Amino acid sequence: MMPKLRNWIASPNGVRKIMNVYGPYAGAGVKVTHIADDYSSASVEMNLRWYNTNYVGTHFGGSLYSMVDPIYMLLLMNSLGNDYIVWDKSACIDFIRPGKGRVTAHFELTKERLEEIRTATAGGEKMLPQWDVNIVDEKGELVAQVNKVLYVRKKR
């Protein structure tokens, strides 16, 4: 692959654009609207469409979860680099109120949290960091909260 294309694909803008045509995201109507240049944050949104509604006309729960599924893994992999193994381990979603209209989620990966992970895994130990992600509607009201657990280990 040509170096320019490889660099673009690995850039936050390239990753964002690829995610927006990625089958599970495109099929659910999820759009990545922002990935920070240093992979420290990201935002996603999803509009209510005929193809992502449930039986009662609100956001399908699986689509709400898919909004947040890969994002912390993606941010962490790109922030830590190739010396680390990063996997999604588990998640739990709590549906608070029916989602209607446009819903959004925002993700933050602080320098302090990165340093905590690097320190905890420095000797090859695994770490299972957790994040809570809020999915909110256009009024800022909580629609769902997802607890994400990742598996992180420095390669031996």
SENU-158619 format. One record per residue: residue in one letter; x, y, z of N, C-alpha, C in turn. Coordinates in steps of 0.1 Angstrom, whole numbers, plus 5000, padded with zeros to 4 digits. Layout:
BEGIN
AXYZXYZXYZ
...
//
This chain:
BEGIN
M500849885000500050005000500950125000
M500550224993501350354992501350425006
P502550475009502750535022501650645025
K501350735015500450835018499050785021
L498650685014497350625017497350555031
R498350485034498550415047498450515058
N499150625056499150735067497750795068
W497050815057495650865058494750775065
I494850645061493950535068494250535083
A495450555087495750545101495550675109
S495150785101494950915108493550915114
P493351005124492051015130490951045120
N491251135110490251165100489951045091
G490950965088490750845080489950745087
V490350725100489650625108488150665109
R487850795111486550845113485750815100
K486350845089485650825076485350675073
I486350595076486150445074485150395084
M485050445096484050395105482650435100
N482550545094481250585089480750505077
V481550425070481050335060481150195064
Y481650165076481750035082480349975083
G480149855079478849795078477949805091
P478449765102477649775114477249925117
Y478050015115477750155117476850215107
A477150185094476350235083474950175084
G474850045087473549975088472650025099
A473350075110472550125121472250275120
G472950335111472850485110473650555120
V474750495125475650555134476650635127
K476950755131477950845125478950885135
V480250865132481350915140481551065136
T481251155145481351295141482651365145
H483451295154484751355158485651245164
I486951255160488051185167489151285168
A489651305180490651405182491951365176
D492751465172494051435165494951345173
D494851345186495651265195494951145200
Y493751115195492851005199492451015214
S492351135219491951155233490451165235
S489751185224488351195225487651155212
A486351125213485551095201484151125204
S483351145194481851165195481151085184
V480051035187479250965178477751005179
E477050995168475551025169474750925160
M473450925163472650845155471250905155
N470750925143469350975141468450865141
L467150885145466150785145465650775130
R465750655125465350625111464450495111
W463850465101462950355100463750225102
Y464950225098465750095099466550075112
N466350175121467050155135466050175146
T464750155143463750165153463250025158
N462750025170462249895175460749895172
Y460049795178458649775176457749895180
V458149965190457350085194457850215189
G458750215179459150335172460150425179
T460950365188462050435194463350365190
H464550415194465750355190465850215195
F466250125185466549985188467749975198
G467549895208468649885218469949835213
G469949745203471249705197471949815190
S471149905184471750015177472350115187
L471650135198472250225208473550165214
Y473550035216474849975221475949985210
S475549965197476549965187477250105186
M476550205190477150345189478450345197
V478450275209479550295218480550175218
D480150065211480949935212482349955209
P482849995198484249985195485150115199
I484450215204485150345204486350345214
Y486050305227487250305236488350215232
M488050105226489050015221489850085210
L489250155201489850225190490750335196
L490250415205491050525211492250475218
L492050365226493150315234494250245225
M493850175215494750105206495650215200
N495050315195495850425188496650505198
S496250525210496950605220498150525226
L497950395228499050315234500050265224
G499550235212500550195201500550045200
N501549995192501649855189502249765199
D502749825210503349745221502249685231
Y500949715228499949675237498849585230
I498249495237497149425233495949485239
V494949525231493749585236492549515230
W491649465239490449405235489249455243
D488049455236486849475244486649345252
K486349355265486149245273484649215276
S483949325281482549315284481949445284
A480549445285479849565286478449535292
C477949645297476549635303475849765300
I474649745294473849865291472649875299
D472349995304471250025312470350125304
F469150085300468250165292467450255302
I467650385301466950475311465650525306
R465550575294464350625288464350595273
P463250595266463250565252463950675244
G464750625235465550715226464750755214
K464650885212463950945200464751045194
G464651075181465351175175466851145174
R467751245175469151225174469651195188
V470451095190471151065202472651065200
T473351105210474851125209475551055221
A476851025219477650985230479051045228
H479751075239481051135238482051055247
F483251045242484250955249485451035252
E486051025264487251095268488250995273
L489551005268490650925273491751025277
T491751045290492651145296494151095297
K495051195297496451155299496651085312
E495951115322496151055335495650905334
R494550885327494150745326495050665317
L495650725307496650655299497850615307
E498350705315499450685324499150575334
E497950575340497550475349497550335342
I497150325330497150195322498550155319
R499350245315500750215312501550165324
T501350235335501950195348501450055352
A500150035352499649905357500049785348
T500349815335500749705326502149695322
A502949775329504449795325505149655326
G504849575335505549445337504849335329
G503949365320503249255313501949215319
E501549275331500349235337499149285329
K498049225331496849265324496149375333
M495349455326494449555333493149555327
L492049565335490749575329490049705332
P490549815325489949945328488449955323
Q487750035331486350055328486050195325
W484950215317484450355314482950345314
D482350445319480850465317480650565306
V479750535297479450615285477950645286
N477650775285476250825285475850845271
I474650795267473950825255472850915258
V472851035252471851135256471151175243
D469951225246469051275234469351425232
E468551485223468851625219468551725230
K467851685240467651765252468751755262
G469651655260470651625270470251535280
E469051475278468551375288469151235286
L469451165296470051035295469150935290
V469550865279468750765273469250625277
A470550615278471150485282472550515287
Q473050425296474350435301475050295299
V476250295293476950175290478250175299
N478450055305479750035312480549945303
K481749995299482649925290483849875298
V484149755297485349695303486249645291
L487549695292488549655282489549565288
Y490249485280491449405284492649475278
V493649505286494849575282496049505288
R496949475279498249415284499349455275
K500549485281501749515273502249385267
K502649385254503149265248504449225255
R504649095255505949045262507049045252
//
